[in-house]
């Protein structure tokens, strides 16, 4: 993930991943370094996209 987030330290990325796991938004695949979105995580992303598209962007256009 470090190449995608060059402005963050490795420790910061680790803390973000831990928080996402604690909130139940991602799960780690056992025996690997990979993660996947849970059903809750997919719903949270969909809600954030909808809020951005329908509320925030129109408000900025005014």
C-alpha positions in Angstrom: 0.0 0.0 0.0 2.9 2.3 0.5 3.3 3.1 -3.2 -0.3 4.2 -3.3 0.0 6.4 -0.2 3.4 8.0 -0.3 2.5 10.8 2.1 1.8 8.3 4.9 4.3 6.5 7.0 4.1 2.7 7.3 3.0 3.1 11.0 0.1 5.3 9.9 -1.0 2.9 7.3 -0.9 0.1 9.9 -3.0 2.2 12.3 -5.6 2.9 9.5 -5.9 -0.8 8.7 -6.3 -1.7 12.3 -9.1 0.9 12.7 -10.9 -0.4 9.6 -10.7 -3.9 11.0 -12.0 -2.8 14.4 -14.9 -1.1 12.7 -15.6 -4.3 10.7 -15.1 -2.6 7.3 -12.3 -4.9 6.2 -11.1 -8.4 7.0 -7.7 -10.0 6.6 -7.2 -13.1 4.5 -5.5 -15.6 6.8 -1.9 -16.4 6.0 -1.5 -13.5 3.6 -1.0 -9.7 3.6 -4.3 -9.2 1.7 -7.6 -7.7 2.9 -11.1 -7.6 1.5 -14.1 -5.4 2.1 -16.9 -6.8 4.2 -20.5 -6.3 3.3 -20.6 -3.4 5.8 -17.5 -1.9 4.2 -19.2 -2.0 0.7 -22.3 -0.4 2.1 -20.2 2.3 3.8 -18.4 3.1 0.5 -21.7 3.2 -1.4 -23.2 5.6 1.2 -20.2 7.9 1.1 -20.3 8.0 -2.7 -24.0 8.8 -2.7 -23.6 11.6 -0.2 -20.7 13.0 -2.2 -22.6 12.9 -5.5 -26.0 14.0 -4.3 -25.2 16.5 -1.5 -21.6 17.7 -1.4 -20.9 18.3 -5.1 -24.2 20.1 -5.8 -23.6 22.3 -2.7 -20.1 23.3 -4.0 -21.5 24.2 -7.4 -23.7 27.0 -5.9 
